[in-house]
């Protein structure tokens, strides 16, 4: 039925767990991973056959990590909306 929101205890737990995972460092860990990869892609920091292979693949990996950071931020915003729906449905009792 359109406009109906079902909110169970499990839905509240899921939203809280997902928010906690993001807030407790997942997003910052991915940012840090990207920063470290950027440093490692510098030939003054790391050189050799494996370094060249890493540098060749790094732009795509970095793009993927940046997209993940963006998507985690969007997910965090959506979780806020989901939480509001749950509270509206009476999940705050």
FISEFI-907238 format. One record per atom (N, C-alpha, C): atom name; x, y, z. Coordinates in Angstrom, 3 decimals. Layout:
BEGIN
pt atom = CA&east = X&north = Y&up = Z
...
***
This chain:
BEGIN
pt atom = N&east = 0.853&north = -1.183&up = 0.000
pt atom = CA&east = 0.000&north = 0.000&up = 0.000
pt atom = C&east = 0.892&north = 1.237&up = 0.000
pt atom = N&east = 0.753&north = 2.134&up = -0.952
pt atom = CA&east = 1.578&north = 3.342&up = -1.014
pt atom = C&east = 1.382&north = 4.205&up = 0.221
pt atom = N&east = 2.487&north = 4.745&up = 0.728
pt atom = CA&east = 2.429&north = 5.613&up = 1.882
pt atom = C&east = 2.504&north = 4.886&up = 3.206
pt atom = N&east = 2.422&north = 3.575&up = 3.183
pt atom = CA&east = 2.496&north = 2.803&up = 4.409
pt atom = C&east = 3.951&north = 2.487&up = 4.724
pt atom = N&east = 4.318&north = 2.652&up = 5.979
pt atom = CA&east = 5.671&north = 2.331&up = 6.419
pt atom = C&east = 5.567&north = 1.290&up = 7.511
pt atom = N&east = 6.262&north = 0.198&up = 7.340
pt atom = CA&east = 6.327&north = -0.843&up = 8.357
pt atom = C&east = 7.687&north = -0.722&up = 9.024
pt atom = N&east = 7.681&north = -0.614&up = 10.330
pt atom = CA&east = 8.923&north = -0.473&up = 11.074
pt atom = C&east = 8.979&north = -1.531&up = 12.170
pt atom = N&east = 9.901&north = -2.433&up = 12.047
pt atom = CA&east = 10.075&north = -3.464&up = 13.067
pt atom = C&east = 11.303&north = -3.131&up = 13.904
pt atom = N&east = 11.445&north = -3.822&up = 14.991
pt atom = CA&east = 12.640&north = -3.661&up = 15.827
pt atom = C&east = 13.890&north = -3.980&up = 15.011
pt atom = N&east = 13.775&north = -4.968&up = 14.138
pt atom = CA&east = 14.911&north = -5.347&up = 13.302
pt atom = C&east = 15.306&north = -4.209&up = 12.353
pt atom = N&east = 14.317&north = -3.483&up = 11.825
pt atom = CA&east = 14.636&north = -2.370&up = 10.928
pt atom = C&east = 15.391&north = -1.278&up = 11.687
pt atom = N&east = 14.989&north = -1.026&up = 12.908
pt atom = CA&east = 15.680&north = -0.030&up = 13.738
pt atom = C&east = 17.114&north = -0.472&up = 13.991
pt atom = N&east = 17.298&north = -1.740&up = 14.324
pt atom = CA&east = 18.637&north = -2.271&up = 14.572
pt atom = C&east = 19.512&north = -2.186&up = 13.325
pt atom = N&east = 18.938&north = -2.516&up = 12.172
pt atom = CA&east = 19.701&north = -2.466&up = 10.919
pt atom = C&east = 20.183&north = -1.052&up = 10.616
pt atom = N&east = 19.284&north = -0.082&up = 10.729
pt atom = CA&east = 19.649&north = 1.310&up = 10.456
pt atom = C&east = 20.732&north = 1.762&up = 11.427
pt atom = N&east = 20.556&north = 1.463&up = 12.698
pt atom = CA&east = 21.544&north = 1.878&up = 13.694
pt atom = C&east = 22.896&north = 1.216&up = 13.467
pt atom = N&east = 22.890&north = -0.050&up = 13.106
pt atom = CA&east = 24.145&north = -0.750&up = 12.843
pt atom = C&east = 24.850&north = -0.174&up = 11.623
pt atom = N&east = 24.097&north = 0.067&up = 10.552
pt atom = CA&east = 24.700&north = 0.634&up = 9.343
pt atom = C&east = 25.267&north = 2.033&up = 9.619
pt atom = N&east = 24.523&north = 2.857&up = 10.329
pt atom = CA&east = 25.017&north = 4.194&up = 10.672
pt atom = C&east = 26.274&north = 4.095&up = 11.510
pt atom = N&east = 26.291&north = 3.181&up = 12.450
pt atom = CA&east = 27.451&north = 2.999&up = 13.317
pt atom = C&east = 28.684&north = 2.580&up = 12.514
pt atom = N&east = 28.506&north = 1.681&up = 11.577
pt atom = CA&east = 29.633&north = 1.232&up = 10.745
pt atom = C&east = 30.219&north = 2.402&up = 9.966
pt atom = N&east = 29.354&north = 3.216&up = 9.386
pt atom = CA&east = 29.826&north = 4.373&up = 8.620
pt atom = C&east = 30.465&north = 5.395&up = 9.553
pt atom = N&east = 29.772&north = 5.717&up = 10.657
pt atom = CA&east = 30.249&north = 6.756&up = 11.569
pt atom = C&east = 31.501&north = 6.350&up = 12.339
pt atom = N&east = 31.658&north = 5.058&up = 12.584
pt atom = CA&east = 32.788&north = 4.594&up = 13.383
pt atom = C&east = 34.055&north = 4.383&up = 12.570
pt atom = N&east = 34.073&north = 4.853&up = 11.357
pt atom = CA&east = 35.337&north = 4.881&up = 10.667
pt atom = C&east = 35.418&north = 4.283&up = 9.280
pt atom = N&east = 34.365&north = 3.679&up = 8.770
pt atom = CA&east = 34.470&north = 3.101&up = 7.439
pt atom = C&east = 34.805&north = 4.164&up = 6.405
pt atom = N&east = 34.078&north = 5.260&up = 6.437
pt atom = CA&east = 34.300&north = 6.322&up = 5.455
pt atom = C&east = 35.701&north = 6.910&up = 5.615
pt atom = N&east = 36.130&north = 7.150&up = 6.840
pt atom = CA&east = 37.470&north = 7.711&up = 7.037
pt atom = C&east = 38.553&north = 6.681&up = 6.707
pt atom = N&east = 38.283&north = 5.412&up = 6.920
pt atom = CA&east = 39.253&north = 4.373&up = 6.555
pt atom = C&east = 39.445&north = 4.312&up = 5.046
pt atom = N&east = 38.358&north = 4.433&up = 4.302
pt atom = CA&east = 38.462&north = 4.420&up = 2.834
pt atom = C&east = 39.209&north = 5.666&up = 2.363
pt atom = N&east = 38.956&north = 6.799&up = 2.992
pt atom = CA&east = 39.682&north = 8.031&up = 2.659
pt atom = C&east = 41.172&north = 7.850&up = 2.934
pt atom = N&east = 41.492&north = 7.275&up = 4.078
pt atom = CA&east = 42.888&north = 7.038&up = 4.440
pt atom = C&east = 43.543&north = 6.059&up = 3.470
pt atom = N&east = 42.831&north = 5.015&up = 3.100
pt atom = CA&east = 43.333&north = 4.046&up = 2.129
pt atom = C&east = 43.677&north = 4.748&up = 0.808
pt atom = N&east = 42.803&north = 5.619&up = 0.371
pt atom = CA&east = 43.036&north = 6.365&up = -0.864
pt atom = C&east = 44.265&north = 7.265&up = -0.733
pt atom = N&east = 44.411&north = 7.930&up = 0.399
pt atom = CA&east = 45.564&north = 8.808&up = 0.618
pt atom = C&east = 46.869&north = 8.012&up = 0.613
pt atom = N&east = 46.857&north = 6.864&up = 1.273
pt atom = CA&east = 48.066&north = 6.040&up = 1.318
pt atom = C&east = 48.418&north = 5.497&up = -0.064
pt atom = N&east = 47.412&north = 5.116&up = -0.820
pt atom = CA&east = 47.641&north = 4.659&up = -2.184
pt atom = C&east = 48.226&north = 5.752&up = -3.056
pt atom = N&east = 47.749&north = 6.959&up = -2.837
pt atom = CA&east = 48.276&north = 8.095&up = -3.592
pt atom = C&east = 49.760&north = 8.280&up = -3.293
pt atom = N&east = 50.132&north = 8.172&up = -2.029
pt atom = CA&east = 51.550&north = 8.278&up = -1.656
pt atom = C&east = 52.364&north = 7.144&up = -2.273
pt atom = N&east = 51.830&north = 5.942&up = -2.234
pt atom = CA&east = 52.528&north = 4.775&up = -2.757
pt atom = C&east = 52.688&north = 4.835&up = -4.275
pt atom = N&east = 51.840&north = 5.586&up = -4.935
pt atom = CA&east = 51.938&north = 5.693&up = -6.394
pt atom = C&east = 53.038&north = 6.659&up = -6.835
pt atom = N&east = 53.658&north = 7.324&up = -5.897
pt atom = CA&east = 54.748&north = 8.254&up = -6.202
pt atom = C&east = 56.043&north = 7.458&up = -6.403
pt atom = N&east = 56.692&north = 7.591&up = -7.573
pt atom = CA&east = 57.922&north = 6.841&up = -7.821
pt atom = C&east = 59.062&north = 7.210&up = -6.874
pt atom = N&east = 58.964&north = 8.357&up = -6.211
pt atom = CA&east = 59.972&north = 8.722&up = -5.219
pt atom = C&east = 59.775&north = 7.957&up = -3.910
pt atom = N&east = 58.611&north = 7.352&up = -3.762
pt atom = CA&east = 58.289&north = 6.595&up = -2.551
pt atom = C&east = 58.448&north = 5.100&up = -2.779
pt atom = N&east = 58.060&north = 4.634&up = -3.971
pt atom = CA&east = 58.034&north = 3.204&up = -4.264
pt atom = C&east = 58.382&north = 3.010&up = -5.735
pt atom = N&east = 59.423&north = 2.240&up = -6.005
pt atom = CA&east = 59.860&north = 2.028&up = -7.380
pt atom = C&east = 60.207&north = 0.560&up = -7.576
pt atom = N&east = 60.045&north = 0.102&up = -8.798
pt atom = CA&east = 60.325&north = -1.280&up = -9.143
pt atom = C&east = 59.196&north = -1.842&up = -9.995
pt atom = N&east = 59.320&north = -3.122&up = -10.322
pt atom = CA&east = 58.324&north = -3.748&up = -11.201
pt atom = C&east = 56.929&north = -3.694&up = -10.593
pt atom = N&east = 56.812&north = -4.080&up = -9.326
pt atom = CA&east = 55.492&north = -4.066&up = -8.682
pt atom = C&east = 54.977&north = -2.645&up = -8.496
pt atom = N&east = 55.907&north = -1.729&up = -8.303
pt atom = CA&east = 55.507&north = -0.320&up = -8.181
pt atom = C&east = 54.910&north = 0.174&up = -9.490
pt atom = N&east = 55.533&north = -0.206&up = -10.598
pt atom = CA&east = 55.008&north = 0.201&up = -11.912
pt atom = C&east = 53.629&north = -0.393&up = -12.159
pt atom = N&east = 53.462&north = -1.654&up = -11.783
pt atom = CA&east = 52.149&north = -2.295&up = -11.929
pt atom = C&east = 51.112&north = -1.594&up = -11.056
pt atom = N&east = 51.528&north = -1.250&up = -9.838
pt atom = CA&east = 50.613&north = -0.547&up = -8.932
pt atom = C&east = 50.221&north = 0.803&up = -9.516
pt atom = N&east = 51.213&north = 1.561&up = -9.984
pt atom = CA&east = 50.926&north = 2.890&up = -10.549
pt atom = C&east = 50.013&north = 2.799&up = -11.763
pt atom = N&east = 50.170&north = 1.757&up = -12.543
pt atom = CA&east = 49.328&north = 1.598&up = -13.731
pt atom = C&east = 47.868&north = 1.360&up = -13.354
pt atom = N&east = 47.646&north = 0.665&up = -12.259
pt atom = CA&east = 46.273&north = 0.357&up = -11.850
pt atom = C&east = 45.709&north = 1.365&up = -10.849
pt atom = N&east = 46.574&north = 2.192&up = -10.276
pt atom = CA&east = 46.130&north = 3.091&up = -9.214
pt atom = C&east = 45.041&north = 4.089&up = -9.643
pt atom = N&east = 45.125&north = 4.725&up = -10.801
pt atom = CA&east = 44.070&north = 5.689&up = -11.151
pt atom = C&east = 42.668&north = 5.096&up = -11.082
pt atom = N&east = 42.488&north = 3.886&up = -11.571
pt atom = CA&east = 41.166&north = 3.260&up = -11.517
pt atom = C&east = 40.782&north = 2.927&up = -10.074
pt atom = N&east = 41.747&north = 2.426&up = -9.312
pt atom = CA&east = 41.460&north = 2.112&up = -7.901
pt atom = C&east = 41.092&north = 3.375&up = -7.126
pt atom = N&east = 41.833&north = 4.440&up = -7.370
pt atom = CA&east = 41.567&north = 5.700&up = -6.685
pt atom = C&east = 40.180&north = 6.235&up = -7.039
pt atom = N&east = 39.823&north = 6.148&up = -8.308
pt atom = CA&east = 38.489&north = 6.572&up = -8.746
pt atom = C&east = 37.410&north = 5.757&up = -8.040
pt atom = N&east = 37.635&north = 4.455&up = -7.940
pt atom = CA&east = 36.673&north = 3.580&up = -7.262
pt atom = C&east = 36.558&north = 3.935&up = -5.788
pt atom = N&east = 37.687&north = 4.187&up = -5.134
pt atom = CA&east = 37.655&north = 4.563&up = -3.716
pt atom = C&east = 36.946&north = 5.901&up = -3.519
pt atom = N&east = 37.204&north = 6.863&up = -4.405
pt atom = CA&east = 36.513&north = 8.158&up = -4.304
pt atom = C&east = 35.010&north = 7.993&up = -4.483
pt atom = N&east = 34.606&north = 7.133&up = -5.409
pt atom = CA&east = 33.178&north = 6.873&up = -5.602
pt atom = C&east = 32.591&north = 6.221&up = -4.358
pt atom = N&east = 33.346&north = 5.319&up = -3.749
pt atom = CA&east = 32.868&north = 4.662&up = -2.537
pt atom = C&east = 32.664&north = 5.674&up = -1.408
pt atom = N&east = 33.576&north = 6.610&up = -1.274
pt atom = CA&east = 33.452&north = 7.654&up = -0.254
pt atom = C&east = 32.177&north = 8.460&up = -0.491
pt atom = N&east = 31.937&north = 8.828&up = -1.745
pt atom = CA&east = 30.725&north = 9.572&up = -2.099
pt atom = C&east = 29.477&north = 8.756&up = -1.798
pt atom = N&east = 29.484&north = 7.486&up = -2.189
pt atom = CA&east = 28.320&north = 6.625&up = -1.968
pt atom = C&east = 28.061&north = 6.386&up = -0.482
pt atom = N&east = 29.105&north = 6.288&up = 0.310
pt atom = CA&east = 28.908&north = 6.128&up = 1.760
pt atom = C&east = 28.244&north = 7.366&up = 2.351
pt atom = N&east = 28.633&north = 8.541&up = 1.875
pt atom = CA&east = 27.978&north = 9.770&up = 2.323
pt atom = C&east = 26.513&north = 9.794&up = 1.935
pt atom = N&east = 26.218&north = 9.350&up = 0.715
pt atom = CA&east = 24.823&north = 9.293&up = 0.264
pt atom = C&east = 24.032&north = 8.261&up = 1.064
pt atom = N&east = 24.653&north = 7.133&up = 1.340
pt atom = CA&east = 23.989&north = 6.105&up = 2.147
pt atom = C&east = 23.690&north = 6.639&up = 3.539
pt atom = N&east = 24.626&north = 7.374&up = 4.113
pt atom = CA&east = 24.424&north = 7.958&up = 5.447
pt atom = C&east = 23.210&north = 8.881&up = 5.433
pt atom = N&east = 23.056&north = 9.684&up = 4.380
pt atom = CA&east = 21.901&north = 10.579&up = 4.266
pt atom = C&east = 20.602&north = 9.785&up = 4.121
pt atom = N&east = 20.641&north = 8.729&up = 3.325
pt atom = CA&east = 19.439&north = 7.901&up = 3.146
pt atom = C&east = 19.060&north = 7.208&up = 4.440
pt atom = N&east = 20.050&north = 6.804&up = 5.218
pt atom = CA&east = 19.760&north = 6.168&up = 6.499
pt atom = C&east = 19.041&north = 7.132&up = 7.438
pt atom = N&east = 19.366&north = 8.407&up = 7.349
pt atom = CA&east = 18.660&north = 9.412&up = 8.153
pt atom = C&east = 17.188&north = 9.472&up = 7.747
pt atom = N&east = 16.940&north = 9.428&up = 6.438
pt atom = CA&east = 15.549&north = 9.449&up = 5.957
pt atom = C&east = 14.808&north = 8.182&up = 6.379
pt atom = N&east = 15.480&north = 7.047&up = 6.285
pt atom = CA&east = 14.869&north = 5.784&up = 6.715
pt atom = C&east = 14.546&north = 5.849&up = 8.200
pt atom = N&east = 15.469&north = 6.382&up = 8.983
pt atom = CA&east = 15.236&north = 6.507&up = 10.424
pt atom = C&east = 14.026&north = 7.397&up = 10.699
pt atom = N&east = 13.886&north = 8.482&up = 9.942
pt atom = CA&east = 12.724&north = 9.357&up = 10.109
pt atom = C&east = 11.438&north = 8.606&up = 9.788
pt atom = N&east = 11.446&north = 7.795&up = 8.724
pt atom = CA&east = 10.265&north = 6.989&up = 8.370
pt atom = C&east = 9.915&north = 6.019&up = 9.489
pt atom = N&east = 10.937&north = 5.397&up = 10.057
pt atom = CA&east = 10.709&north = 4.443&up = 11.139
pt atom = C&east = 10.098&north = 5.147&up = 12.339
pt atom = N&east = 10.627&north = 6.315&up = 12.678
pt atom = CA&east = 10.085&north = 7.047&up = 13.836
pt atom = C&east = 8.653&north = 7.492&up = 13.561
pt atom = N&east = 8.362&north = 7.910&up = 12.333
pt atom = CA&east = 7.022&north = 8.312&up = 11.953
pt atom = C&east = 6.045&north = 7.136&up = 12.061
pt atom = N&east = 6.536&north = 5.949&up = 11.728
pt atom = CA&east = 5.690&north = 4.757&up = 11.776
pt atom = C&east = 5.482&north = 4.241&up = 13.196
pt atom = N&east = 6.133&north = 4.874&up = 14.129
pt atom = CA&east = 5.946&north = 4.447&up = 15.506
pt atom = C&east = 7.056&north = 3.567&up = 16.027
pt atom = N&east = 8.166&north = 3.544&up = 15.337
pt atom = CA&east = 9.299&north = 2.729&up = 15.768
pt atom = C&east = 10.022&north = 3.286&up = 16.961
pt atom = N&east = 9.609&north = 4.475&up = 17.421
pt atom = CA&east = 10.304&north = 5.082&up = 18.553
pt atom = C&east = 9.672&north = 4.696&up = 19.875
pt atom = N&east = 8.732&north = 3.763&up = 19.855
pt atom = CA&east = 8.085&north = 3.358&up = 21.108
pt atom = C&east = 8.800&north = 2.201&up = 21.749
***
